[in-house]
Each structure stands twice: as structure tokens, then as C-alpha cells.
């Protein structure tokens, strides 16, 4: 190598170098998801990934599992309503090419992840909200249906007696039907070709203000994918994730060389640093995977878990580390 060549190599940005890197794909495919119910979602995704399918297709198929689960009051059609009794759903999806789609505050449509993909593939937009998202879904063949289930309505009416809004940390892993059940499933997958996609879907915080939207449908907050580097997703109190553009931050830290777990830890610490008193009483967790297929998570509070599915084991559940 000449002195000039060596000098040029030394100044090439890390992000450009990443474009020319090759990775071992023998450990692929792999899919990871937030929380215990991520095991079932991963199983749905694995049916596609194990046959050589695209990560994007796997993400949509996997996310539809908890969306359809009538015992899951944090995601999809059985989600708890807002304080006015409306079930509003949010979701986003992102592929290996940087394409993305999102829906927010959408009513009467049970599978927001699929509508988010339609937004990505059939419109020049990234996000549709409210009545417009519902109209678009129906126009594209999605079924309009009442989402407020008898069980969710009963929980809402019980909450109305006190009308005290106080999300409970890690409610996602408690018995279905618990009060204030709220949260997200975030998924990240790498297919056999080494391409990354991700998705995030939720019914939002139970008994939230009507019109409230958290981080889940926000590209860069609830989800971000960069096929040169990796992907990240978040869970917990979305307002704090949005303020820190959390998932984008995690991916950029991985670009700098951070291991996924360390990147998630740094993002969590940013949240704590900005609002230390608030952070003591809320849960936020990040989950990430890099281009090598290495994964990791970190949360503010104990109790966060994530599911992993690969060639070796399809139902692995890992306890995430935490600050407190």
C-alpha cells in the first residue's frame, strides 16, 4: 500500500467503510421481539424466514400475531381504549432500502402493521393518521370492525370510577386483563440474505387522552433500520423516547462501533440524564440488532424481556439488563 493510499484509507468515514464490509450469514436468519409475547410473534415470522423469505414479509406476518390475540390488551384489536372509550392503533414498518410507512390514531382496523406497509408501498407518504388512515385502509380492502371488546369495555368503565391515569411498569408481562395494560411489540429481523427490516405496533397507553400518539409509529423514535448498520426499536413510555429520537440514536451509536446492548444502555442513560426524577417512575427499554446478527437490550427498570428466534432455538426469552 502506498503512502497516499494509506492516507486516504485513514480518512474514509466509518459509515462508508460499513458499505464495503462483508458479514458471516451462516447464523442467519434471526428475528427478535420485545416482551414475552414476542415468542409467538417470532414464530410467525420464522415461518417465512426459515424458508428464505424476506425480512419485511416476516415482520408483517409476525406482528399480526399479537395484533390478533384477544388476550393481548396492549397491541391490536383487543387493545384497551383511550379515556373516551375509543380504541386507537399505531404502527410503523421499515425495510432494508430505507422505505417506511406508518399509521397513527387509527380506529376500526385490526391490523395497523399491514396498513403501515400499504402506506409505504402505495403512497408517496410516510404517515397517515386518524380518519384518513382508516379510509385508506378500507379503500385497500381492509375490514372495518368494532375493536372495543366486552372485556376492554369493562376495564374502561371500571377505570372511569376513579379516572386515575397511572401506567404500571412492565404490565406487559403480567396476567392479561390487568389494569392500565399498555405497550408495544417491536420486531427486528435479518433474513438469509443479510437484509434487515423492522416493525412496531401498539394500541398505546390504556385510557390515554383521545388523540395521544406515542413513539411506536414514529420513524426514528419507536423504530429505525439502517441496512448498513442494524436496527433498533423501543418500548415503554413513548414521550421520553420521542424526546430523544431513541431508536435512531441506538442505530447511530452502533454505527460508531457500540455493541447493541451498549448502544441501548447509552440511549437509556440519555433519557435518565434529561429527566432523572421522571425516569425513576417510568419504564423505557430499547432492543437492537446489528448487521452481524448480534443483539442486545437495556431498560430503565427491571422486568424488560425480549424474545429471540434463530436456527438454534425458536423460543428463547432473554431478560434485559436495566439501570435500576
C-alpha positions in Angstrom: 0.0 0.0 0.0 1.4 3.4 -1.0 1.6 6.3 1.5 -1.2 8.1 -0.4 -3.5 5.0 -0.4 -2.9 4.6 3.4 -3.7 8.2 4.0 -6.9 8.0 2.0 -8.0 4.9 3.9 -7.4 6.6 7.2 -9.9 9.4 6.4 -12.7 7.3 4.9 -15.7 7.7 7.2 -16.8 4.7 9.2 -20.2 4.7 7.5 -18.6 4.4 4.1 -16.4 1.6 5.3 -19.5 -0.2 6.5 -20.8 -0.3 2.9 -17.9 -2.5 1.9 -17.9 -4.9 4.8 -18.9 -8.5 4.4 -20.7 -10.4 7.2 -21.0 -14.0 8.1 -24.5 -15.1 7.1 -24.2 -18.6 8.5 -26.0 -17.6 11.7 -28.9 -16.1 9.8 -31.8 -15.6 9.7 -32.8 -14.2 13.1 -35.7 -12.3 14.5 -36.0 -10.6 17.8 -39.1 -9.0 19.5 -39.9 -7.1 22.7 -41.6 -8.8 25.7 -42.7 -12.4 26.4 -45.5 -12.3 23.8 -42.7 -11.8 21.2 -42.2 -15.5 21.2 -45.4 -16.1 19.4 -44.7 -13.2 17.0 -41.3 -14.6 16.3 -42.8 -17.9 15.5 -45.0 -16.3 12.8 -42.0 -14.5 11.4 -39.9 -17.7 11.4 -42.3 -19.4 9.1 -41.2 -17.0 6.4 -37.5 -16.5 7.4 -36.8 -20.2 7.6 -37.8 -20.7 4.0 -35.5 -18.0 2.7 -38.2 -15.3 2.8 -37.7 -11.5 3.0 -37.4 -9.9 6.4 -40.1 -7.4 5.6 -42.6 -10.1 5.0 -41.6 -11.8 8.2 -42.0 -8.7 10.2 -45.6 -8.1 8.9 -46.6 -11.7 9.5 -45.1 -11.8 13.0 -46.6 -8.5 14.1 -50.0 -9.6 13.0 -49.9 -12.4 15.6 -50.2 -10.2 18.8 -52.4 -7.8 16.9 -55.0 -10.6 16.6 -54.5 -12.0 20.1 -57.7 -11.4 22.0 -55.9 -11.8 25.3 -53.3 -9.1 24.5 -54.6 -5.7 25.7 -51.5 -3.8 24.6 -51.5 -4.5 20.9 -54.1 -4.7 18.2 -57.8 -5.3 18.1 -58.2 -6.2 21.8 -56.3 -3.2 23.0 -57.6 -1.0 25.8 -59.3 2.2 24.8 -58.5 5.8 25.5 -60.3 7.7 28.3 -63.2 8.4 25.9 -63.7 4.8 25.0 -62.1 4.8 21.6 -59.6 2.0 20.6 -56.9 3.7 18.5 -54.0 1.8 17.0 -50.5 2.9 15.9 -47.9 1.1 13.8 -44.9 1.5 11.6 -42.7 -0.6 9.4 -39.3 -0.1 7.7 -37.4 -2.2 5.1 -33.8 -2.7 4.1 -34.0 0.0 1.5 -35.0 2.8 3.9 -38.6 2.7 2.8 -41.1 3.2 5.6 -44.8 3.6 6.4 -46.8 4.4 9.4 -50.3 4.9 10.8 -51.4 6.6 14.0 -54.6 7.0 16.0 -56.4 4.7 13.6 -59.8 3.3 14.6 -61.8 0.2 13.4 -58.9 -1.6 11.6 -57.4 -4.6 13.4 -54.0 -4.8 11.7 -52.3 -1.5 11.7 -48.9 -3.1 10.7 -50.4 -4.1 7.4 -51.9 -0.7 6.8 -48.5 0.8 7.6 -47.0 -1.4 4.9 -49.6 -0.3 2.4 -48.8 3.4 3.2 -45.1 2.6 2.5 -45.8 0.7 -0.8 -48.8 2.5 -2.3 -48.4 6.2 -1.4 -45.7 8.8 -1.6 -46.2 9.5 2.2 -44.7 8.0 5.3 -47.6 8.5 7.8 -51.4 8.6 7.7 -53.5 9.3 10.8 -57.0 9.1 12.2 -59.9 9.1 9.8 -57.6 9.3 6.8 -55.7 6.2 7.8 -59.0 4.3 8.3 -60.3 5.5 4.9 -57.1 4.4 3.2 -57.2 1.0 4.8 -60.8 0.4 3.8 -60.1 1.6 0.2 -57.4 -1.0 0.1 -59.5 -3.9 1.2 -59.1 -3.9 4.9 -62.1 -4.9 7.0 -63.7 -2.2 9.2 -64.9 -3.6 12.5 -65.6 -2.6 16.1 -62.5 -3.0 18.1 -63.8 -2.3 21.6 -64.2 -5.8 23.1 -66.6 -6.5 26.1 -63.5 -7.2 28.3 -61.8 -4.0 27.3 -65.0 -2.0 27.7 -65.5 -3.5 31.2 -61.9 -2.5 32.2 -62.5 1.1 30.8 -65.8 1.5 32.8 -64.0 0.3 35.9 -61.2 2.8 35.3 -63.8 5.6 34.9 -64.9 5.2 38.5 -61.6 6.7 39.6 -60.2 8.1 36.4 -56.7 8.0 37.7 -54.2 7.7 34.9 -51.1 5.9 36.1 -49.3 3.4 33.7 -47.9 0.4 35.5 -44.3 -0.6 34.6 -43.9 -3.9 32.9 -47.6 -4.6 32.8 -46.9 -6.4 29.5 -45.7 -9.5 31.3 -48.5 -9.6 33.9 -51.7 -11.5 33.7 -53.8 -10.5 30.7 -56.6 -8.2 31.8 -54.6 -6.3 34.3 -55.4 -2.6 34.7 -53.5 0.0 32.7 -52.1 -2.7 30.4 -50.1 -0.7 27.9 -47.3 -1.2 25.5 -45.8 -2.2 22.2 -44.3 -5.1 20.3 -41.2 -4.1 18.4 -39.7 -6.6 16.0 -36.4 -6.7 14.1 -35.4 -9.4 11.6 -32.4 -10.2 9.4 -33.2 -12.6 6.6 -30.8 -15.2 5.0 -29.5 -12.6 2.5 -28.5 -10.3 5.4 -31.1 -7.7 4.9 -32.8 -6.0 7.9 -36.4 -4.9 8.4 -38.4 -3.9 11.4 -41.9 -3.1 12.7 -43.6 -1.7 15.7 -47.3 -1.9 16.6 -49.4 -0.9 19.6 -52.8 0.2 21.0 -50.9 2.8 23.0 -51.3 3.5 26.7 -54.6 2.5 28.2 -57.0 5.3 28.9 -54.7 7.9 27.3 -56.1 11.3 26.2 -58.0 10.9 22.9 -55.6 11.7 20.1 -52.5 10.9 22.0 -49.8 9.2 19.9 -46.6 7.7 21.4 -43.3 6.7 19.8 -44.5 3.5 18.2 -45.5 4.9 14.8 -42.7 7.5 14.7 -39.8 6.5 12.4 -36.6 7.2 14.4 -38.3 7.0 17.8 -40.1 3.7 18.1 -38.3 2.1 15.2 -35.3 2.7 12.9 -33.4 0.5 10.4 -30.2 1.1 8.5 -29.2 -1.9 6.4 -25.5 -0.9 6.6 -25.6 -0.9 10.4 -28.6 -2.6 12.1 -32.0 -1.8 13.6 -33.5 -0.7 16.9 -36.9 -0.5 18.4 -38.3 0.8 21.8 -40.9 0.0 24.3 -42.4 1.9 27.3 -43.4 5.5 27.8 -43.2 6.8 24.3 -43.0 10.5 25.1 -39.5 10.0 26.6 -38.4 8.0 23.5 -39.6 10.7 21.1 -37.8 13.4 23.0 -34.5 11.6 22.5 -35.2 10.1 19.0 -34.3 6.9 20.7 -34.2 4.2 18.0 -32.3 6.4 15.6 -29.8 7.2 18.4 -29.2 3.5 19.1 -28.5 2.8 15.4 -26.1 5.7 15.2 -24.3 4.5 18.3 -23.9 1.1 16.6 -22.6 2.8 13.6 -19.9 4.2 15.8 -19.0 0.7 16.9 -21.1 0.2 20.0 -22.4 -3.3 20.6 -26.2 -3.4 20.5 -26.6 -3.8 24.3 -24.2 -0.9 24.9 -26.0 1.3 22.4 -29.3 0.6 24.1 -27.8 1.4 27.5 -26.4 4.7 26.3 -29.9 5.6 24.9 -31.5 4.8 28.3 -28.9 6.9 30.1 -29.7 9.8 27.8 -33.3 9.7 28.9 -32.4 9.5 32.6 -29.9 12.3 32.3 -32.6 14.6 30.8 -35.3 13.8 33.3 -33.8 12.0 36.3 -36.9 12.4 38.5 -39.3 11.2 35.8 -37.2 8.3 34.9 -37.4 6.8 38.4 -41.1 6.1 37.9 -41.4 5.0 34.3 -40.2 2.2 32.1 -38.4 2.6 28.8 -36.5 -0.2 27.0 -34.6 -0.4 23.8 -33.9 -3.5 21.7 -31.3 -3.6 18.9 -29.6 -5.9 16.4 -26.5 -5.1 14.3 -25.6 -6.3 10.8 -23.6 -9.2 12.3 -26.8 -10.5 13.9 -25.6 -9.6 17.4 -28.4 -8.3 19.6 -29.0 -6.7 23.0 -31.4 -4.7 25.1 -31.4 -2.3 28.0 -34.1 -0.7 30.1 -34.6 1.9 32.8 -36.3 -0.5 35.2 -36.1 -4.3 35.8 -38.6 -6.5 34.1 -38.0 -5.9 30.4 -37.5 -9.1 28.4 -37.1 -9.9 24.7 -37.6 -13.0 22.6 -35.1 -14.4 20.1 -35.7 -16.9 17.3 -32.9 -18.4 15.2 -31.7 -21.7 13.7 -30.6 -22.9 17.2 -33.7 -22.0 19.2 -37.0 -20.6 18.3 -38.4 -19.7 21.7 -35.5 -18.1 23.6 -36.5 -15.4 26.1 -33.8 -13.1 27.5 -34.0 -10.9 30.5 -32.9 -7.4 29.5 -30.4 -5.5 31.8 -31.5 -2.3 33.5 -30.2 0.8 35.3 -32.4 0.4 38.3 
